[in-house]
Amino acid sequence: MVMVNCRKNKSYFFLFNFYFMKKIIFSDFDGTLTTKDSMMSIIIYQQGRLGLVLALLRILPWLILMFMGRYSNQRTKERLLHHCFGRMTVEEFNDFCQRFADSHRHILRNDLYDKLVDAKANGDEVVVVTASPENWVSRLVPEFKVLGTKMEFNPCFTGRFLTPNCYAQEKVNRILAAYPELETDRSSFHVTAFGDSRGDKEMLEFADERITVS
């Protein structure tokens, strides 16, 4: 009579399946992959700290309403960015974002950034999912695919986003729009997510492996 260690066989089966799964890593950006908020940083880069304070004072009524839950985070962000960058065409803004990225690589969290670079080199897919606009995030981390908020230009920034603010459930919506196979063939994938705030909760819950950065 042959005795079989079922637990060991199940463990081997899991490891065998895991080896052949496609690994996808989704990481938040601000506060997770960076040590500073990139939107505040890019406004300071353009207008200085005093300019940031004046810009926030300009939209203060909407900030107060937002904190009271009576005005959306998206519209508040749109107003702030429009006040700061509303005179720029998409070409001018992208050139500005490149200059910002070239001088601000230091805001990246080196330990996590290096870990994600190594994961990509080993064949994993790495995707940054962020509420910040793709224009500057994609230039700060050109190594990775970026799913972020998209700004509308016509030809200058209109003060509106083309997509919903990529925050909370919208992060999962954007992931599934880009990777529909995660709904239709989830067993073929192992999903890891990195996050640091309430805005990452749904993305972390969506993942098989959740890592909170502090």
SVG drawing of the C-alpha trace seen along z (x, -y; Angstrom):
<svg xmlns="http://www.w3.org/2000/svg" viewBox="-22 -84 40 86">
<polyline fill="none" stroke="black" stroke-width="0.4" points="0.0,0.0 1.4,-3.4 0.9,-6.3 0.5,-9.7 1.2,-13.0 -1.7,-15.0 -0.6,-18.2 2.8,-18.0 1.3,-17.1 -1.1,-20.1 1.9,-22.3 3.8,-21.0 0.8,-21.5 0.4,-25.1 4.1,-25.8 3.9,-24.3 0.8,-26.4 2.4,-29.5 5.5,-29.0 3.5,-29.1 1.2,-32.0 1.7,-35.4 2.9,-37.8 1.5,-41.3 2.4,-44.0 0.2,-47.1 1.7,-49.9 0.2,-53.2 2.5,-56.2 2.2,-59.1 3.3,-58.1 3.9,-54.5 6.5,-54.7 7.4,-58.3 8.3,-60.0 6.4,-63.2 3.2,-64.1 4.1,-64.6 1.3,-67.1 2.4,-69.4 6.0,-69.0 5.3,-69.9 3.3,-73.0 6.2,-74.1 8.6,-73.4 6.6,-75.8 5.5,-78.4 7.5,-78.0 6.1,-77.4 4.5,-80.8 2.8,-80.1 1.4,-76.8 0.0,-78.6 -1.6,-81.3 -3.0,-78.6 -4.6,-76.8 -6.0,-80.0 -7.5,-80.7 -9.5,-77.4 -10.1,-77.6 -13.9,-77.6 -13.9,-74.4 -11.3,-72.9 -13.5,-73.5 -16.6,-72.1 -14.5,-69.0 -13.4,-68.4 -17.1,-68.7 -18.0,-66.1 -20.0,-68.5 -17.6,-68.9 -15.8,-66.2 -12.1,-65.5 -11.8,-65.4 -13.3,-68.8 -11.1,-70.3 -8.0,-68.8 -9.2,-70.0 -9.5,-73.5 -6.1,-73.5 -4.3,-72.1 -6.2,-74.5 -5.2,-77.5 -1.5,-76.4 -1.3,-74.9 -4.3,-76.2 -2.3,-78.3 -0.2,-75.4 -0.8,-73.3 -0.3,-69.6 3.2,-69.9 4.2,-72.7 2.9,-70.8 4.6,-67.5 7.9,-69.3 7.5,-70.9 6.7,-67.5 9.9,-66.0 12.0,-68.8 10.3,-68.2 10.9,-64.5 14.6,-64.9 15.1,-67.0 12.9,-65.1 13.9,-61.5 15.0,-61.9 11.3,-61.8 11.2,-58.1 11.3,-55.6 14.5,-53.8 14.0,-50.5 10.6,-49.9 11.6,-51.3 14.6,-49.0 12.4,-46.1 10.0,-46.8 12.8,-47.3 14.2,-43.8 10.7,-42.3 10.3,-43.6 13.8,-42.3 12.7,-38.9 9.7,-38.9 6.9,-40.3 4.6,-43.0 4.8,-46.2 2.0,-48.8 1.8,-52.1 -1.9,-52.9 -2.3,-56.5 -4.7,-59.4 -2.0,-61.7 -2.0,-62.7 -0.1,-60.3 1.8,-63.3 4.4,-63.6 4.1,-60.1 5.0,-58.3 8.1,-60.5 9.2,-59.9 8.9,-56.1 9.3,-55.5 10.3,-51.9 6.7,-51.0 3.3,-51.1 1.2,-53.9 -2.6,-53.9 -3.4,-57.4 -5.7,-60.3 -5.8,-61.8 -6.0,-65.5 -8.0,-67.2 -6.3,-69.7 -8.0,-71.8 -5.3,-73.0 -4.5,-74.2 -5.6,-72.3 -9.4,-72.8 -9.7,-72.3 -11.3,-68.8 -10.1,-65.3 -10.8,-62.9 -11.1,-60.0 -12.5,-59.8 -10.0,-60.5 -8.0,-57.3 -8.8,-56.7 -10.4,-54.0 -12.7,-51.8 -11.7,-53.6 -8.2,-52.0 -9.8,-48.6 -11.9,-49.8 -8.9,-51.0 -7.0,-47.8 -9.8,-45.6 -10.2,-47.9 -6.5,-47.4 -6.4,-43.7 -9.9,-42.2 -8.3,-38.7 -8.0,-39.3 -11.8,-38.8 -12.1,-36.1 -9.0,-34.0 -8.0,-35.1 -6.5,-31.7 -3.8,-32.2 -2.4,-35.3 -0.9,-36.2 -1.6,-39.8 0.5,-41.8 -0.5,-45.3 1.4,-48.0 -0.4,-50.9 -0.3,-53.3 -3.7,-55.0 -7.5,-54.8 -7.4,-55.4 -5.6,-52.1 -8.0,-50.0 -10.0,-48.5 -6.9,-47.8 -5.3,-46.0 -8.4,-43.9 -8.4,-43.0 -4.9,-41.6 -3.8,-38.1 -0.8,-39.6 -1.3,-43.0 1.6,-45.0 1.0,-48.3 3.8,-50.8 4.4,-53.2"/>
</svg>
